[in-house]
Amino acid sequence: MAHLTRDRTCTCKREQPHFIDGLEAVAKVRLSGVALLGLLTTLLWECAHPPHFPFALMLGMSLGFWLLLYIYEWLLGFLSR
């Protein structure tokens, strides 16, 4: 919040942007893209029924990337306070 002195000058301090803010767009695109691509690949290979396909592992990794994206967005919100 800006505070004005008697001579009407602003005494507010500007916050430095965090390093994480610069990576926001790149991280969101990459994490959501990998998660979506992993989920679609998992569903495709489950429908094709190849032998010994690690369905649970692939699904877990895709959901893990979405969880990582959620944690990243929470961290951005936490640091911006």
Summary of the structure (lengths in Angstrom):
residues: 81
radius of gyration: 21.6
end to end distance: 12.6
largest distance: 77.6
contacts: 168
relative contact order: 0.15
helix: 67%
strand: 2%
